[in-house]
Amino acid sequence: MSQSDDVHFYDPAKGHGLSHDPFKAIVAPRVIGWISSRDAQGRANLAPYSFFGAFATFPPIIGFCSEGYKDSLSNIEATREFVWNLTSKTLVEQMNQSSAPVPHEVDEFELAGLTKAPGVNVSVPHVAESPASLECKLLQVVRMHDLDGKPMNNWLTLGQVVGVHIRREFLNDDGLFDTARAHPVMRAGYLGDYAEIGPMFDLRRPKA
Ligand SMILES: Cc1cc2nc3c(=O)[nH]c(=O)nc-3n(C[C@H](O)[C@H](O)[C@H](O)COP(=O)(O)O)c2cc1C
């Protein structure tokens, strides 16, 4: 570990030297990938993944990362479909309940008291109460490898969006999705920390 007066530097392989690992507090806030899926027998599953992101505009592509081979991933490999659901502030308790380490057979929609809305282009249900949901077909599951080439127990799942559900109450008269009103909740900081979006502002890219 090397330090200067102004900067704490560390190599994660050698330890952070702080009271808690700051990685997830630095890469924050993170949009929550609230992922619904179903297994080959049709049983529904729902779980949050904050290692989540959007990676392409057209076709739209999103992905999330499973630390360990979890039910969502095994379902998605079996059916090649999943749905992302926006976690709004009003749904944060249900989102948290859906992260419970319950047996595969347990349907987290029922556990969390959420309504299943049927898919259009996928057979996976989405969260009816969510302001927006993205139906996806599986593109790739990438098992990550570290610098030593060692396979990790971490899996990146990428999907192409094939259907978008937006609750009309979150669409303004000008046809714009009202992100602030959807009130997304994000993962931030340490254990149990979440963030909301603050005031939005306008900033345009420089012209060529
Ligand atoms: C806000 C939040 C974010 C989470 N992010 C992740 C994540 O990025 N990757 C992961 O493997 N688990 C994550 N978890 C834990 C999973 O949700 C949890 O292991 C869940 O039981 C997995 O469900 P499944 O086996 O039905 O897929 C997160 C939990 C919470 C509450």
The ligand as an ORCA input file, in Angstrom:
! r2SCAN-3c Opt
* xyz 0 1
  C     -30.027     -3.875     -3.513
  C     -29.423     -5.220     -3.714
  C     -28.501     -5.402     -4.712
  C     -27.924     -6.659     -4.948
  N     -27.013     -6.799     -5.955
  C     -26.492     -8.015     -6.225
  C     -25.583     -8.175     -7.318
  O     -25.244     -7.231     -8.046
  N     -25.096     -9.435     -7.557
  C     -25.450    -10.503     -6.790
  O     -24.992    -11.613     -7.058
  N     -26.322    -10.368     -5.755
  C     -26.853     -9.164     -5.466
  N     -27.737     -9.017     -4.427
  C     -28.148    -10.213     -3.673
  C     -29.241    -11.006     -4.438
  O     -30.389    -10.201     -4.642
  C     -29.632    -12.231     -3.613
  O     -28.518    -13.118     -3.533
  C     -30.834    -12.977     -4.165
  O     -31.250    -13.954     -3.246
  C     -30.565    -13.647     -5.496
  O     -31.759    -14.207     -5.910
  P     -31.886    -15.381     -6.981
  O     -31.067    -16.558     -6.452
  O     -33.359    -15.653     -6.981
  O     -31.380    -14.866     -8.291
  C     -28.296     -7.770     -4.138
  C     -29.221     -7.579     -3.097
  C     -29.761     -6.328     -2.873
  C     -30.759     -6.123     -1.764
*
